[in-house]
Amino acid sequence: MSTLQLVHVPKDELITEIEKVVIKVLEALKVGGQPEKEKELYTRKEVMELLDVTYSTLFNWNKKKILVPRKFGHRVYYAKEEVLACKQGVKK
């Protein structure tokens, strides 16, 4: 790595050098590709899109205990494991 001396460095040069370092770090992260953290809970909308079902179907599955919602206040979520298990069982 090259050294950088900050003695009498104009502001624009300093900013340019910092930008270069930031770009290198961001590129390294893209190449290394740390996987995005998987969600543990899905919203109703995400479940409907993932399973390709309507709100009515999801509501009926809730009543039949096929998928059990978790409620946090007024928000409804579904466990990742249950959704993925249901996805494997859904036939089109």
N, C-alpha and C positions, 0 to 999 in steps of 0.2 A: 504494500500500500504506500502511496506517495505521501510525503509529509506536506503540511501546509503551515506556513508561518503567518500569523495574524498581525504582523508589525506593518503598520501603514497600508493596510489593505482597504481599498475602496469598498464601500457598502455593496455596490453592484456585483463585484467579484466574489465577495463573501456569499451573497445570496445565490449566485450561480454555482459555486462549489457545494453549497448545502443542497441545492436542487439535484445536482448530480448524484450525491450520496443517497438522497431519498429515492431517486429513480432506481438506482442499483439495488437498494433494499427491496423496493416493491417488485422489481423484476425477479429477484431471487425468491420472493414469496410465491409469485405466480408459478415459476418453474418448479419449485419444491412442492407446491400445491398441497398445503395442509388442507385436508378435507373440512368442509364447513360442518360445524357441529350439528348432528342430527337432532331433529326436534323429538321430544318425548311425548308431547301432546299436540293434537291437531284440532283446529276449529271445525265447526259444522261445515263451513264452506269448503275447507281443505279436504275434509272427508268426502263430501259430495263429489268434488272434482276428482279425487283420487280413485274413488270407487265407481264413478260415473253413475250416480244414482240421484234421484230427486229428493227434495226436502221431505215429501210425504213418505217415501221409502225409508229414509233415515228415521223419521218419527215412528214409523211402524216397527222398525228394528229395535228402537229404544223400548217400546212397549213390550215386545217379545223377548227382551233381554239378549238380543243378538249382539248389539253393541251397547255398552253401559256408559252413559255420559258422566263426566266429572264436572261438577258445578263449582265455580269460584265467583261468588257474588251473582251477578246476572249473566255471566259468561259460561258457555258450555264447551267442554273440551273432551276429546276421546284419546285414550291411551294408544300409543304407537303400536304396541304389540297386538292389541285387539284389532286395530284397523288393518294391519298387515295380514293377520290371520284371516280376517274377513275377506280381504282382497284375494287371497289364495282360494277361498271357497266360492267367490262370486263367479258365476258362469254367464257369459254373454251369448 
